[in-house]
Amino acid sequence: MNVMYFAWVRERIGMPQEQIETQAATVAELVAELTAREERYAAAFADISALRVALDQELAEFDAPLSGVQEVAFFPPMTGG
């Protein structure tokens, strides 16, 4: 699965994307796996209420299933301007 990070999430993790193997069934389980990896992931996902997620380029919730998903993207909410 391709996991992509945008804006300050990318800055905290230190990379724009990575390929991962996961047994996570939901986005929340994936976040828990990533957070357990290293401190930089824990810092990026410390407050998931400040994040949005897209599965295969469609906005989703953190309880969304990952079955069949090719790409997960994490990013802060968009603001108008």
Buried (B, 14 or more C-beta within 10 A) or exposed (E): BEBBBBEBBBEBBEEEBEEBEBEBEBBBBBBEBBBEEEEBBEBBBEEBEEBBBBBEEEEBEBEBEBEEBEBBBBBEEEEEE
